[in-house]
């Protein structure tokens, strides 16, 4: 049985990665925040009494299901209604918020970088981010779970509801696609 402290620590440890994963899926930061919050509430309400070791797998599955539910609701909503936000333009300053541009670097300011280095790094991050977003959904999900969430093949397969072989195939294809796309942009590992 997970204690309240263990549950709280677990949720704190996954919140940023879960948000990033959700943003990749839904491509809307507000919706991603809602999905992450909803999945955390469901974990706490329904599975808070489970052992702490089971929480990561349960959470990944709940997050995937909440994302799928969001897509289903969007499909229904879009079939019936138009949102006023669909007609709005960019923000007041004329620019859309970009998470990578808002990233300020290490909190302790380990080293100062030139504006050119910061810009180059931001462009590389943006390029990688864009290429990950272009992956097919199952490849992106497997790739993010394996390399962003650092889950092993068995955990990823269980969370995705597929075989370990499928996870390996999705990851291999994602890596190949990303490698080719990034090399074409001049980004080498």
Secondary structure as UniProt FT lines:
FT   HELIX           4..26
FT   HELIX           29..47
FT   TURN            48..49
FT   HELIX           52..54
FT   HELIX           55..80
FT   HELIX           84..87
FT   TURN            92..93
FT   HELIX           99..102
FT   TURN            107..108
FT   HELIX           115..134
FT   HELIX           137..143
FT   HELIX           144..148
FT   HELIX           153..160
FT   HELIX           164..184
FT   TURN            185..186
//
